[in-house]
Amino acid sequence: MSPTSLAKTVLSERAPERVADAAEGIARAALKEIESSVPDALGGERAQVRAYVDAYRQLGSQMLDAVGKERPDLILVDEAHDVLLLGEVKAHGVKGEGSVRWLKAALDQEAMSAPFSEWVGTLGVGRGTAVAFVAQLRSMLRDTKPLTLPSEHHLPAWTLSDDEAVRFYRAVGDELARVRTPLDRVASVLGLSRTELAHLFGVRRQAIEQWEARGVPGERQEKLATLDAIVDLLTAKLKADRIPGVVRRPAAAYGDKSILEAITAGNEALVLVELRNAFDWAAAA
């Protein structure tokens, strides 16, 4: 099923299970990351809180990209990956053709409460979080109907104290307020999970978590700078929703490997040169 068809399901389907299926089709890697990170994040591991928030933001970006393609009259995602909300916003009574740029920030706040929702208790951590996001989004958009819980639903069975729940809320809030790093930007633009980002650098996921806390080591700075230049070029030349697919597509220029595979093999400088040549040629043509 195409991303556009999946987005149509996200916006109009009444059955939560089918909405969850569509969300998996749009943002499968993000949902896997959410599934794996949330239990330890609730247990107080700050690295897993960061992984969860990053995955939640990735889920949000991919969902908004897909929805914007299906309903450009409601949502427009511009070349800088900023979201413009067009028309009426149900939750706040904003009408007209102006833009509302706070949509992503408002949706991000759902990351605090989603793990405690009946969606997660009923559908599981990854799929439930996706449906919680959709429920919040649909509550804010015109021409969409609210999602309803199935007849058999329940809260998640987390064994947390009040203090532990509050600690989780605060940790998520801290992550949402954190200034994003170059590593965050690379992962976000290329649509990478924490595990995929680690694979790109040839390290374990735990190393990425250490770099986030202590900084990227000197011997990896050159690769990060090249990746940052690649991301600059891709975001300048392509629409945001196309980039994750482009970097995963095999190309003759890289020996029938994808851009991500070429970078993993240490050929990021070649990727940058080939992309510059390709885009320069396209501009000249």
N, C-alpha and C positions, 0 to 999 in steps of 0.2 A: 504494500500500500504506500502511495506517495506521501511526502510530508504534508502536502496540502489536504489530502483526504484525511490524514490523521488529525490535522488541526481542526477540520470540520467536526470530527467526532468529539474532540476536546471541547468545542464550543457548544455543541447541541445535544450530545447523547445524555440521556437521563440515568442510565445504568452505570454506577461507579466502576464496576469491573471492566466495562468496555472503555471507559475513560482511562482507566489505569493501563489497559492494553495499548491504547493509542499513545499515551505518555511514554511507555517503554519503547515504542517504535521511534519516538522523536529523540529521547534522551536516555538511552539504555545505560551508557557508561556512568552517567551522573547518578542514576538510581542505584546502580551497583555500589558506587562509592558511598552513597547515603546509607545503604543497607549495612555496609561493613563498618562505617565510622560511628554511627549513632550510639550503639551500646557502650563503647568505651568513652565517647564524648559525655554521655550521661553519667558515667563513672568518674568523671573529673579529669580525664586526660586532655590537656589543652591542645596538643598536636592533633588529636582526633576531632576536637571542636573546630579547629581551623579547617581540617579536611572536610568536615560536614558542611560548614558554611560555604566553602569554595564549591563543593558539589551542588549545594542548593542554588547558589548563584548561577552555576552552569546550567542546571535544570531550568531556572527561570529564563535565562537568555535564549536557550534553544526553544523553549515553549513560546516565548514572545516572538521570536523570529518566524516560527511556523505559523502562529496565529496571524501575524502581520501579513504574511503572504496570502493566507486564505481570506482575511478581512481587512484589506488596506484602508477601508473606510472607518475602521475602529482604531487600529494601531499601525503606526508607521515606525519602522526601525531605520534610522538614518545611517550614513556611512561611518560615523563615529561610534556606532552601536548604541547611541542614545535612543530612548523610546519616546515618541511623541504620541500622546493619547488624543484622538480626534473625536469630536462630537460630544455627546453627553456622558458624564461620569455619574453613575447612579448613586454611589455612596456619598458623594459630596455635592451633588446638584450643579455641577459645572456643565454649562451648555455652550453650543456654538462650535465654530471651526478652529478655535484656538488650540494650543497645545498644553498638555499637562505633563511636565517632565519628571514629576516625583513618583511616577507609577512604579518603577523598579524598586525605589527605596521603600515604598509602602509595602510592596509584595515581599521584599526581603525580611520584613519584620515577622512574617509568618514562620520564618525559620525557628523562632523562639518557641512557638506553641505547637507546631505541627507534630513533633514526636509524642505529644500528650493528647492528640486528637483521637476521636473515634474512628477517623479514617485510617489511622495507623493501627489502632487496635483491631480493626475489622479486616484490613487489606494487607497488613504487613508494613514494615518500616519503609522500604523503597517505594512501593506502589502507593501506599497510603499517603506518604509525603507528597507525591506527585498529585494525587487527587485533592489533598488539602490546598495545594497551590492553585489548582484549577478552580476549586470552589471559591477561593478568595478572588481570583481573577474574574470569574463570571459574576460575582456579586457586585463588581465595579463597572462592568461593561453594559451598555444598552443592547437590546435585542438578544439577550441571553437569559436563559432560565436557570434558577438555582439548582444545584445538585442536592439530591435527597439521599439520606442514609438508607441502606437496605433494612428490611424488617428485623433481621438479626444483626445487631451491632453491639460493640462493647468497647470500653476503654482499654488501652494497652496495659499489660501486666508488669510495668516497671516496679521494681522494689526500691524506691527512693524515699528519703526523708524530705521534709519541707526544706531544710537547709540545702540538701543536695540539688533539689529542683531549682531553688533560687540561684545557687552557684552556676548551674547550667545556663539559666537565663542571662546572668551577668556575663558569662564567658562568651555566649553567642553575641550579646550586645557589644562586647569589646571587639570581637572579630568583625562585626558589621561596620564598626567605626574605624577600624584599622586602615591606614593608608596602604594602598595596594602596591606590591613590589613588582619588579620586572618579571620575576618567576610567575607571579599571579597573572600578569598580563599575557605572557606566553601561553599559559595553560588555558586562560579564558578564550583568547582569540582562536587558538587551534582546537579548542574543544577537548582538552585532555583531562583525564582524571589524574589524581595524585600518583597512582601507580604508573600510568602512561608517561607522565612527566619524568618520573624517575628513570624509566626505561630509555627515554630520549637521551639522558645524560649517562646511561650505563651504570646507574647506582641503584641501591635499594630505596624503597619508599621512606625508610627511616632517615636516610641521608638528606632527603629533601626537607624533612621536618627539622633536622638539625640546621640546615642552611637557612631556613626561615627564621630560626631563633638566633643564629650567630652570624649570618651572612654567607653568601656564596664564596667558597674558597678561591684563592687567587688563580689556581691552575684551571678553574672552570669559568673564569670571568670572560675569557676570549670567546668561548663557545656561547655564553649567554649574550654577549654583545652582538654576535652574528645572528643569533636567534631573534634578538630585539630588532635588528635591521630587517630581517625577513618578515617579521610581524608588521613593521612599519610599512613595508612595501605591499604586503597583501591587503592590509586595511585601507591603504590609499587607492588600490586598484580594483578591489573586489568588494561586493556586498558581504556583510558580516556572516549571513547565513550560508554563503557558499564556501567559506574558507575551510571549515572542518572536512567537507567532502573533497575539496581540491587537494589538500595535503595528504589525503589517504588514497588518492588515485594513482596507480602505476603510470610511469612516464618513461619514454625511450631515453630521455636526457639523463636519467639516473639508472640506466641499465634495467629498465622495466621494474624498478622499485618505486615506491611512493616517496614523496618528500619526507615524510616522517621516517621511513626506513633508511633513506639516504642520510638524514641527520643522525640517526641512531648509529649508523656505521662510521660517523665522523666526517661526513662529506658536506657539512653545513655551508662551507665557503663555496663549494660548487653549486649548491642550491641557490645561494644568493646571486651568484653570477648568472646562472641560467634564468632565474626569475627576472633579473634586470634586463637581460637580453630579450627575453620573451615580451616583456611589457614595453620596452623601447621599440621593438619591431611592430607590436600592435598599434602603438601610437603613431608610428611613421606610416603604417598602412592606412 
